[in-house]
Amino acid sequence: MRWRCFDRSLLPCVAAAFLVVYPLRAQSPGDASNPQASSRTEELGYRNAGDGTQLTGTLTVPAGQGPWPGIVLLSIAGTQPLVDRLVESGYAVLTPERRGFVAVEPLLRATFTDLADDVRAALDALGSRDEVDGRALALIAQADDAPPAMLAVPASEDPVPLVLLAPPAFPGVETFRLEQRWQAERAGAGPEELEALDEYVMRIAEIAMSDSEPYVRAYRLEQLRAGTRVELPRSASFPSDERQMHFFSSPLWHDRLAFDPESVLARLESPVLVLIGADDLNTPMGSYLDALRRALSRAGTEDAGVCRIPGRTRHAFSPDAIEAIDAWLALRVTSPAERREERAGPPTGCLPDSEREAP
């Protein structure tokens, strides 16, 4: 896998560095009579060439010699059902462990550029394996892992098919505001409380996105918090105690709030499939789908699909999502060229637009 330098303010060019890939622990294959068990799993170590961070992931390879096409799967949800299906379909699957998974501070200090470099390092590590066909790689990313994947793919000289599950579609500040407002509404907040919450969220975003140093942002955010009676709804994304403003002052939250998905999606040149569940929470479906399609209509790829499927796609891999992903990848990674005309139809399992929710 080769990466090109390009003039993007969000992803400055990183000098090439020697890639270190090493197995950490191998597991014995399972029962060969069980297709899902007849595979080999090991922990794989590799390095982000940009900042030198040591990374790890779980590599699962089908039984046999290969070389197999490779998938990098970015998610903190229960990935095993999808991994089993992909391995059964003949893919080697690398599931990276997100930096900061054990101790959150390394993640808070990371920028989206750092996380995109992590994604590229994972693709390089997977493609360098003898049992993997480095010319046949794809990337799957879910929810909060989607932005780094969206930023990483345009840097590839070779097209990397990209599947995104429940990616952000609105600018980061608006996504944050909507998340907080919906949670407050479900907790019974009234109109005046919601208006005050909106104002508070916008003040947090204004400070968090400033160009000052993180410690200055933290000081200003603490002053803001001390001077208001408004409290953010409880969230799994940040703490509710005195550590809250430390999170919002971090480089990670700076980039999260500054992220503009439409402009990033518009830069894609690889095949891309976006899946969103009809039952996903906090999603104004009409405007969400419109924003994604508007962005992809400007992209350099002619192979882009947005698909609403039953159930949820955020923090879960339903049978419908797994079926759609497997069928879509089969036409782009493992199929002969003569089947390319089949890509023109809608992805497997998509609900018609007539059934989508109003904006």
Secondary structure, DSSP 8 states (H G I E B T S, - for coil): --B-----SSS---------EEEEEE-----TTSTTTSEEEEEEEEE-TTT--EEEEEEEEESSS--EEEEEEE-SS--HHHHHHHHHTT-EEEEE--TTSSSSHHHHT--HHHHHHHHHHHHHHHHTSTTEEEEEEEEEEEGGGHHHHHHHGGGBSS---EEEES---S-HHHHHHHHHHHHHHHTT--HHHHHHHHHHHHHHHHHHTSSS-HHHHHHHHHHHHHT--------SSS-SSTTHHHHHTSHHHHHHHH--HHHHHTT--S-EEEEEETT-TT--HHHHHHHHHHHHHTSS-S-EEEEEESS--SS---HHHHHHHHHHHIIIIIS-GGGGGGGGS--TT---GGGS---
